[in-house]
Amino acid sequence: MPSLAVTLGELQLANPILSASGTFGHGLEMEQFAPPERLGGLVSKTVTLRPRPGNPAPRIHETEAGFLNSIGLENRGLETYLAETLPEVAGADTRIFCNIGGESPEEYARLAALLDERSEIDALEINLSCPNVQGGRLPFSTDPALAERCVRAVREATSKPIFAKLSPNVSRIAELAVAVEQGGADGITAVNTLLGMQVDWRSGKPGLATVMGGYSGQGIKPVALRCAWECVQAVSIPVLGCGGIADADDVLEFLAVGCAAVQVGTASFSDPGLLGHLAADLAARLEAAGLESIAQVRGSLERHLSAK
Ligand code: SIN
């Protein structure tokens, strides 16, 4: 059986497949379809300091190749997460990543400090890139100096591994990748959703109440792959590829550009059982190709290019 184990800095994962934040509840809601022990890690929905009601409906709109969302970081807030959600999720036999969202570097740091005390959490993912709050301005993931400040504030507040989730809605994602590495991130998640919109031309009604929202799903895979590759080339910390992954071949494409692991999101909505068998599919693909480990695939693009 090919080896699927991966190491992200000091963190060992059984396999390179994680759930993407906001697409899998906090993890256990999907247990009957995808038992958590079959994943390398569960990434929680974004947790904020205070509860958030989220944006007005409609806030999901299906498109030809994915969907638009404008959830607006709806969640019950840190206190409820710590008191109710975390004790449930903590029993899962996988790595637990808590995704956090804030409105200032100080707020991110406060969240990180409060979560630092909880040994059930293996790592933090800093959501710098939600397009559905602060009027879609994406301040933390478009301004390298602010991104760095934010990550540094979190770094100073916690000893847990931290992963910065970047936005594809920038001209040069590599600059953001370098900034978060300098701020002390242990890894990067590339990428969050693309800003998009839809309108009914007859009525003029937009698909989302907020008009613009985040576009995810298979349609964004080429963009996400390009962003992940640009990050891989710019930094030496591990990159987690995210965007449009729907099967084992997609996972392998992200590994080929140099990602250490991947996150799967929108595909779980059309196939809730996907994450229950994706690691086994990956092992089967490697076996069929005569490979013994995913390490043999990782970075194959670079090897191909430099052999030319
Ligand atoms: C949302 O809650 O609006 C989506 C989360 C995100 O895109 O980061």
Residues whose N, C-alpha, C, O or C-beta is under 5 A from the ligand:
A	BS01	SIN	G22 S70 I71 G72 L73 E74 S129 C130 P131 N132 G214
